[in-house]
């Protein structure tokens, strides 16, 4: 999470769905690039790779959704 914040992302909320063994978090990015470009930069970051975390070791799936706030 600290690296996400360093790269300009914001963490809106995080939830744990114990029944489904799922971790869900709301992250956003508002910068010059699109979210997708910023996310690609995060995954390609040497700092992220230096963490030694291989998502294949702890992620069994991933679902990305684009949502809009309702006010």
N, CA, C and O atoms as a GROMACS GRO file, in nm:
protein
  284
    1UNK      N    1   0.080  -0.119   0.000
    1UNK     CA    2   0.000   0.000   0.000
    1UNK      C    3   0.085   0.127   0.000
    1UNK      O    4   0.052   0.221  -0.072
    2UNK      N    5   0.194   0.134   0.076
    2UNK     CA    6   0.274   0.258   0.074
    2UNK      C    7   0.323   0.295  -0.066
    2UNK      O    8   0.329   0.413  -0.100
    3UNK      N    9   0.359   0.196  -0.146
    3UNK     CA   10   0.407   0.226  -0.281
    3UNK      C   11   0.293   0.278  -0.368
    3UNK      O   12   0.313   0.369  -0.449
    4UNK      N   13   0.176   0.223  -0.353
    4UNK     CA   14   0.060   0.276  -0.426
    4UNK      C   15   0.042   0.424  -0.394
    4UNK      O   16   0.023   0.505  -0.484
    5UNK      N   17   0.047   0.458  -0.267
    5UNK     CA   18   0.031   0.597  -0.225
    5UNK      C   19   0.143   0.683  -0.282
    5UNK      O   20   0.119   0.794  -0.329
    6UNK      N   21   0.264   0.633  -0.278
    6UNK     CA   22   0.379   0.706  -0.332
    6UNK      C   23   0.363   0.736  -0.481
    6UNK      O   24   0.409   0.839  -0.530
    7UNK      N   25   0.298   0.645  -0.552
    7UNK     CA   26   0.281   0.661  -0.696
    7UNK      C   27   0.153   0.736  -0.733
    7UNK      O   28   0.114   0.740  -0.850
    8UNK      N   29   0.088   0.796  -0.633
    8UNK     CA   30  -0.026   0.883  -0.661
    8UNK      C   31  -0.163   0.821  -0.648
    8UNK      O   32  -0.263   0.887  -0.678
    9UNK      N   33  -0.170   0.697  -0.605
    9UNK     CA   34  -0.300   0.633  -0.586
    9UNK      C   35  -0.357   0.675  -0.452
    9UNK      O   36  -0.284   0.714  -0.361
   10UNK      N   37  -0.487   0.665  -0.440
   10UNK     CA   38  -0.555   0.687  -0.312
   10UNK      C   39  -0.629   0.559  -0.275
   10UNK      O   40  -0.686   0.492  -0.361
   11UNK      N   41  -0.626   0.527  -0.147
   11UNK     CA   42  -0.696   0.410  -0.097
   11UNK      C   43  -0.826   0.459  -0.034
   11UNK      O   44  -0.823   0.528   0.068
   12UNK      N   45  -0.939   0.425  -0.095
   12UNK     CA   46  -1.067   0.473  -0.046
   12UNK      C   47  -1.122   0.389   0.067
   12UNK      O   48  -1.179   0.442   0.163
   13UNK      N   49  -1.105   0.258   0.057
   13UNK     CA   50  -1.158   0.167   0.158
   13UNK      C   51  -1.105   0.027   0.129
   13UNK      O   52  -1.056  -0.002   0.020
   14UNK      N   53  -1.117  -0.058   0.228
   14UNK     CA   54  -1.079  -0.199   0.211
   14UNK      C   55  -1.174  -0.285   0.293
   14UNK      O   56  -1.215  -0.248   0.403
   15UNK      N   57  -1.209  -0.400   0.237
   15UNK     CA   58  -1.301  -0.492   0.304
   15UNK      C   59  -1.245  -0.633   0.296
   15UNK      O   60  -1.168  -0.667   0.206
   16UNK      N   61  -1.285  -0.714   0.390
   16UNK     CA   62  -1.253  -0.856   0.390
   16UNK      C   63  -1.384  -0.932   0.392
   16UNK      O   64  -1.462  -0.920   0.487
   17UNK      N   65  -1.409  -1.010   0.289
   17UNK     CA   66  -1.527  -1.096   0.281
   17UNK      C   67  -1.481  -1.235   0.326
   17UNK      O   68  -1.434  -1.315   0.245
   18UNK      N   69  -1.496  -1.261   0.452
   18UNK     CA   70  -1.446  -1.388   0.509
   18UNK      C   71  -1.518  -1.509   0.449
   18UNK      O   72  -1.457  -1.613   0.426
   19UNK      N   73  -1.647  -1.496   0.424
   19UNK     CA   74  -1.725  -1.608   0.372
   19UNK      C   75  -1.671  -1.655   0.237
   19UNK      O   76  -1.671  -1.775   0.208
   20UNK      N   77  -1.625  -1.562   0.155
   20UNK     CA   78  -1.574  -1.595   0.022
   20UNK      C   79  -1.421  -1.592   0.016
   20UNK      O   80  -1.362  -1.612  -0.090
   21UNK      N   81  -1.357  -1.566   0.128
   21UNK     CA   82  -1.211  -1.554   0.134
   21UNK      C   83  -1.159  -1.453   0.032
   21UNK      O   84  -1.067  -1.480  -0.045
   22UNK      N   85  -1.222  -1.335   0.033
   22UNK     CA   86  -1.184  -1.231  -0.062
   22UNK      C   87  -1.144  -1.103   0.010
   22UNK      O   88  -1.205  -1.064   0.110
   23UNK      N   89  -1.041  -1.039  -0.043
   23UNK     CA   90  -1.001  -0.906   0.001
   23UNK      C   91  -1.042  -0.810  -0.110
   23UNK      O   92  -1.010  -0.832  -0.227
   24UNK      N   93  -1.112  -0.706  -0.074
   24UNK     CA   94  -1.164  -0.609  -0.171
   24UNK      C   95  -1.117  -0.471  -0.128
   24UNK      O   96  -1.131  -0.432  -0.012
   25UNK      N   97  -1.061  -0.397  -0.224
   25UNK     CA   98  -1.024  -0.260  -0.189
   25UNK      C   99  -1.058  -0.166  -0.301
   25UNK      O  100  -1.062  -0.202  -0.418
   26UNK      N  101  -1.082  -0.043  -0.261
   26UNK     CA  102  -1.118   0.063  -0.353
   26UNK      C  103  -0.996   0.154  -0.366
   26UNK      O  104  -0.957   0.222  -0.271
   27UNK      N  105  -0.937   0.155  -0.485
   27UNK     CA  106  -0.824   0.243  -0.509
   27UNK      C  107  -0.858   0.334  -0.626
   27UNK      O  108  -0.930   0.295  -0.719
   28UNK      N  109  -0.806   0.454  -0.621
   28UNK     CA  110  -0.831   0.549  -0.728
   28UNK      C  111  -0.702   0.621  -0.764
   28UNK      O  112  -0.605   0.621  -0.688
   29UNK      N  113  -0.705   0.682  -0.880
   29UNK     CA  114  -0.591   0.760  -0.927
   29UNK      C  115  -0.644   0.876  -1.007
   29UNK      O  116  -0.722   0.859  -1.101
   30UNK      N  117  -0.601   0.995  -0.970
   30UNK     CA  118  -0.638   1.114  -1.045
   30UNK      C  119  -0.511   1.190  -1.075
   30UNK      O  120  -0.460   1.266  -0.992
   31UNK      N  121  -0.460   1.170  -1.193
   31UNK     CA  122  -0.337   1.236  -1.235
   31UNK      C  123  -0.343   1.261  -1.384
   31UNK      O  124  -0.449   1.254  -1.446
   32UNK      N  125  -0.228   1.291  -1.440
   32UNK     CA  126  -0.222   1.320  -1.582
   32UNK      C  127  -0.248   1.197  -1.667
   32UNK      O  128  -0.301   1.208  -1.778
   33UNK      N  129  -0.212   1.080  -1.617
   33UNK     CA  130  -0.231   0.956  -1.691
   33UNK      C  131  -0.366   0.895  -1.657
   33UNK      O  132  -0.433   0.939  -1.563
   34UNK      N  133  -0.406   0.796  -1.733
   34UNK     CA  134  -0.526   0.721  -1.699
   34UNK      C  135  -0.495   0.627  -1.583
   34UNK      O  136  -0.378   0.604  -1.551
   35UNK      N  137  -0.599   0.575  -1.521
   35UNK     CA  138  -0.579   0.477  -1.415
   35UNK      C  139  -0.499   0.358  -1.468
   35UNK      O  140  -0.408   0.309  -1.401
   36UNK      N  141  -0.535   0.312  -1.588
   36UNK     CA  142  -0.469   0.195  -1.645
   36UNK      C  143  -0.320   0.221  -1.665
   36UNK      O  144  -0.238   0.133  -1.636
   37UNK      N  145  -0.284   0.339  -1.713
   37UNK     CA  146  -0.142   0.372  -1.732
   37UNK      C  147  -0.069   0.378  -1.599
   37UNK      O  148   0.043   0.328  -1.586
   38UNK      N  149  -0.131   0.440  -1.499
   38UNK     CA  150  -0.069   0.448  -1.367
   38UNK      C  151  -0.056   0.309  -1.305
   38UNK      O  152   0.043   0.279  -1.239
   39UNK      N  153  -0.155   0.224  -1.327
   39UNK     CA  154  -0.151   0.089  -1.273
   39UNK      C  155  -0.040   0.006  -1.339
   39UNK      O  156   0.029  -0.070  -1.272
   40UNK      N  157  -0.025   0.021  -1.468
   40UNK     CA  158   0.084  -0.048  -1.539
   40UNK      C  159   0.220  -0.001  -1.486
   40UNK      O  160   0.311  -0.081  -1.468
   41UNK      N  161   0.231   0.129  -1.460
   41UNK     CA  162   0.356   0.183  -1.405
   41UNK      C  163   0.383   0.124  -1.266
   41UNK      O  164   0.498   0.094  -1.232
   42UNK      N  165   0.277   0.107  -1.186
   42UNK     CA  166   0.293   0.044  -1.055
   42UNK      C  167   0.348  -0.098  -1.068
   42UNK      O  168   0.445  -0.134  -1.003
   43UNK      N  169   0.284  -0.178  -1.154
   43UNK     CA  170   0.325  -0.318  -1.168
   43UNK      C  171   0.465  -0.332  -1.227
   43UNK      O  172   0.534  -0.430  -1.200
   44UNK      N  173   0.508  -0.235  -1.307
   44UNK     CA  174   0.641  -0.239  -1.368
   44UNK      C  175   0.747  -0.171  -1.282
   44UNK      O  176   0.865  -0.171  -1.318
   45UNK      N  177   0.707  -0.114  -1.171
   45UNK     CA  178   0.798  -0.038  -1.086
   45UNK      C  179   0.909  -0.126  -1.027
   45UNK      O  180   0.881  -0.232  -0.971
   46UNK      N  181   1.035  -0.082  -1.038
   46UNK     CA  182   1.144  -0.155  -0.973
   46UNK      C  183   1.125  -0.163  -0.821
   46UNK      O  184   1.166  -0.260  -0.758
   47UNK      N  185   1.062  -0.061  -0.763
   47UNK     CA  186   1.036  -0.065  -0.618
   47UNK      C  187   0.939  -0.178  -0.583
   47UNK      O  188   0.956  -0.244  -0.481
   48UNK      N  189   0.838  -0.199  -0.668
   48UNK     CA  190   0.744  -0.307  -0.642
   48UNK      C  191   0.814  -0.442  -0.655
   48UNK      O  192   0.794  -0.531  -0.573
   49UNK      N  193   0.895  -0.454  -0.758
   49UNK     CA  194   0.968  -0.580  -0.777
   49UNK      C  195   1.066  -0.605  -0.662
   49UNK      O  196   1.088  -0.720  -0.624
   50UNK      N  197   1.124  -0.498  -0.607
   50UNK     CA  198   1.218  -0.512  -0.496
   50UNK      C  199   1.150  -0.564  -0.369
   50UNK      O  200   1.217  -0.616  -0.279
   51UNK      N  201   1.018  -0.550  -0.362
   51UNK     CA  202   0.946  -0.602  -0.246
   51UNK      C  203   0.950  -0.755  -0.241
   51UNK      O  204   0.929  -0.815  -0.136
   52UNK      N  205   0.976  -0.816  -0.356
   52UNK     CA  206   0.986  -0.962  -0.361
   52UNK      C  207   0.851  -1.032  -0.349
   52UNK      O  208   0.845  -1.148  -0.310
   53UNK      N  209   0.745  -0.962  -0.383
   53UNK     CA  210   0.611  -1.020  -0.376
   53UNK      C  211   0.566  -1.061  -0.515
   53UNK      O  212   0.550  -0.977  -0.603
   54UNK      N  213   0.546  -1.188  -0.534
   54UNK     CA  214   0.497  -1.239  -0.661
   54UNK      C  215   0.348  -1.263  -0.648
   54UNK      O  216   0.306  -1.352  -0.574
   55UNK      N  217   0.265  -1.184  -0.718
   55UNK     CA  218   0.120  -1.201  -0.705
   55UNK      C  219   0.073  -1.344  -0.732
   55UNK      O  220  -0.030  -1.385  -0.678
   56UNK      N  221   0.143  -1.418  -0.813
   56UNK     CA  222   0.104  -1.556  -0.840
   56UNK      C  223   0.108  -1.642  -0.714
   56UNK      O  224   0.046  -1.748  -0.709
   57UNK      N  225   0.181  -1.599  -0.613
   57UNK     CA  226   0.193  -1.675  -0.489
   57UNK      C  227   0.076  -1.651  -0.394
   57UNK      O  228   0.052  -1.732  -0.304
   58UNK      N  229   0.003  -1.540  -0.412
   58UNK     CA  230  -0.104  -1.511  -0.317
   58UNK      C  231  -0.237  -1.471  -0.380
   58UNK      O  232  -0.338  -1.463  -0.310
   59UNK      N  233  -0.240  -1.446  -0.510
   59UNK     CA  234  -0.366  -1.414  -0.577
   59UNK      C  235  -0.416  -1.535  -0.654
   59UNK      O  236  -0.344  -1.592  -0.736
   60UNK      N  237  -0.538  -1.574  -0.627
   60UNK     CA  238  -0.597  -1.684  -0.704
   60UNK      C  239  -0.686  -1.630  -0.815
   60UNK      O  240  -0.729  -1.704  -0.904
   61UNK      N  241  -0.714  -1.502  -0.809
   61UNK     CA  242  -0.794  -1.438  -0.911
   61UNK      C  243  -0.795  -1.288  -0.889
   61UNK      O  244  -0.755  -1.238  -0.784
   62UNK      N  245  -0.840  -1.220  -0.990
   62UNK     CA  246  -0.845  -1.074  -0.981
   62UNK      C  247  -0.960  -1.024  -1.066
   62UNK      O  248  -0.981  -1.070  -1.178
   63UNK      N  249  -1.035  -0.931  -1.012
   63UNK     CA  250  -1.144  -0.871  -1.085
   63UNK      C  251  -1.134  -0.720  -1.068
   63UNK      O  252  -1.143  -0.669  -0.956
   64UNK      N  253  -1.117  -0.650  -1.178
   64UNK     CA  254  -1.107  -0.505  -1.175
   64UNK      C  255  -1.240  -0.448  -1.225
   64UNK      O  256  -1.297  -0.496  -1.323
   65UNK      N  257  -1.288  -0.347  -1.156
   65UNK     CA  258  -1.411  -0.280  -1.195
   65UNK      C  259  -1.389  -0.130  -1.192
   65UNK      O  260  -1.321  -0.077  -1.105
   66UNK      N  261  -1.448  -0.063  -1.288
   66UNK     CA  262  -1.449   0.083  -1.289
   66UNK      C  263  -1.586   0.124  -1.237
   66UNK      O  264  -1.689   0.081  -1.290
   67UNK      N  265  -1.588   0.206  -1.133
   67UNK     CA  266  -1.714   0.250  -1.073
   67UNK      C  267  -1.715   0.401  -1.061
   67UNK      O  268  -1.609   0.465  -1.059
   68UNK      N  269  -1.833   0.458  -1.053
   68UNK     CA  270  -1.850   0.601  -1.037
   68UNK      C  271  -1.920   0.629  -0.904
   68UNK      O  272  -2.009   0.554  -0.864
   69UNK      N  273  -1.880   0.736  -0.836
   69UNK     CA  274  -1.946   0.770  -0.709
   69UNK      C  275  -2.089   0.818  -0.734
   69UNK      O  276  -2.119   0.877  -0.837
   70UNK      N  277  -2.173   0.791  -0.638
   70UNK     CA  278  -2.311   0.837  -0.641
   70UNK      C  279  -2.328   0.937  -0.527
   70UNK      O  280  -2.295   0.909  -0.412
   71UNK      N  281  -2.378   1.054  -0.562
   71UNK     CA  282  -2.392   1.156  -0.458
   71UNK      C  283  -2.532   1.206  -0.449
   71UNK      O  284  -2.562   1.293  -0.367
   0.00000   0.00000   0.00000
